[in-house]
């Protein structure tokens, strides 16, 4: 995710970028602010995190010992993303950013 955004994009999109990391609400910024590159970068990562969290939650029902630690890591990534969104910064979350870059909206 690029890190040189205009001040208008950042100030206009901070709350939407934060919303991108809150579970199913990651869809809202992708729909409402798809022309804001700051929000779009965070929104893509939020979508990847939500998908991974949902999959890990379903699989952890069958194999709780194997996937619950993964859920903790994914929730920690979400928190990290929220903090950087509030600060008006871009972050490339490990593993998540590579997948998110391939999403076209």
LINNORJO-V114429 format. One record per pair of residues at least 12 apart in sequence whose C-alpha atoms are under 6 Angstrom apart, sorted by the first residue. I is the first residue (numbers start at 0). J is the second residue. D is the distance in Angstrom with one decimal. If there is no record, write none. Layout:
i=I j=J d=D
i=I j=J d=D
This chain:
i=0 j=40 d=6.0
i=2 j=89 d=5.4
i=8 j=35 d=6.0
i=9 j=87 d=5.7
i=12 j=38 d=5.6
i=13 j=84 d=5.8
i=13 j=85 d=5.8
i=15 j=28 d=5.3
i=16 j=38 d=4.8
i=16 j=41 d=5.5
i=16 j=84 d=5.6
i=17 j=81 d=5.0
i=17 j=84 d=5.5
i=19 j=42 d=4.8
i=19 j=45 d=5.0
i=20 j=45 d=4.7
i=20 j=77 d=5.4
i=22 j=49 d=5.4
i=25 j=42 d=5.9
i=25 j=45 d=5.6
i=25 j=46 d=5.7
i=29 j=42 d=5.8
i=43 j=99 d=5.2
i=44 j=99 d=5.3
